[in-house]
Amino acid sequence: MTERTEPRETICAVAQDIMPLMLDNVCSPESRSFVEEHVQNCEGCREALALMQAEDRQTPSPEEATENRAQWKGVRRYCKRLTSRGFLLGLAVTILAAALAAAAYWQLWVVDSTPVPLEEYDVRLVRTADGWVARVFESGTYVGQRSTLGEGDGGIRITFCTSRIPKRGEPHTVITPQYYLHEGKLYRADVEVSLDEGAYIELGDEVTEIRVGTPENDRVIYRAGDEIPLCSAEEEEEIRAHMQRTARADGEIPWDGMAVRRAEEEKNS
């Protein structure tokens, strides 16, 4: 009777309002019968009820929701453990890789060395008027270290090396006084300072030849009897300053008239 006297839209609206209550089993038997009878003759409400039923099936019950939450917590804990282990493993791998890279860098940059090509640097000898002889080292653009090796019979070899990974820098010059000309011969020598005897020249071994470079590629810069050129005024000033520092004398070294030790003793013996 109601369906025949009220507009169909109103009947459909009432039926669809009751449908959620019916699905939750909280409506009266009369309301359920009304909805069931209506959807048999109304395709739109039948589809609406089917859609509500499908959504209702997807909505978990309180018990299912509690179980799902517990399962999800377990999954999250497991994922956290995996993430933590992965992070620690990644950290360990990163630290190991960094340590290996640092070791390789140290080995190639500091420990290992390779000779600098002879044409990339220069070493020559100069002398002061009173007989001190210095090596003048001009580095070129390489940064490294010089090594001086005795090769017997008064021979000396000077080799300039840089790291396995070549280091570059600004060209510079280093003047190092290490020798003394005495009676036409070249000796290793130092200034010695004594409280009792003052400053004197201490001669070491005679130097008969000086080579620069490696055994495979070298050149001679001095042989016994060779003339050694006089240094410039600037070079002499640097030579004196270097010897003053290394001698650690309390006052200025008395350059004129210093006694020559060992050579004088050998001459008098």
BELDA-V21259 format. One line per field, one symbol per residue. ss: DSSP state (H for helix, E for strand, - for the rest). burial: b if it has 16 or more other ideal C-beta (glycine too) atoms within 10 Angstrom, else e. A space follows every 50 residues. Layout:
ss->???
burial->???
This chain:
ss->-HHHH--HHHHHHHHHHHHHHHH-----HHHHHHHHHHHHH-HHHHHHHH HHHHHHHH---HHHHHHHHHHHHHHHHHHHHHHHHHHHHHHHHHHHHHHH HHHHHHHHHHH-EEE--HHH-EEEEEE----EEEEEEE---EE-EEEEEE ----EEEEEEEEE---EE----EEEEEEEEEE--EEEEEEEEEE---EEE EEEEEEE-EEEEEE--EEEEEEE------E--HHHHHHHHHHHHHHH--- --------EEE-HHHHHH-
burial->eeeeeeeeeebbebbbebbeebbeeebeeebeebbeebbeebeebeebbe eeeeeeeeeeeeeeeeeeeeeeeeeeeeeeeeeeeeeeeeeeeeeeeeee eeeeeeeeeeeeeebbebeebbbebbbbeebbbbbbbebbebebebeeee eeebebbbbbbbbeeeeeeeeeeebbbbbbbbeeebbbbbbbbeeeeebb bbbeeebebbbbbeeeeeeebbeeeeebeebeeebbebbbebbeeeeebe eeeeeeeeebeebeeeeee
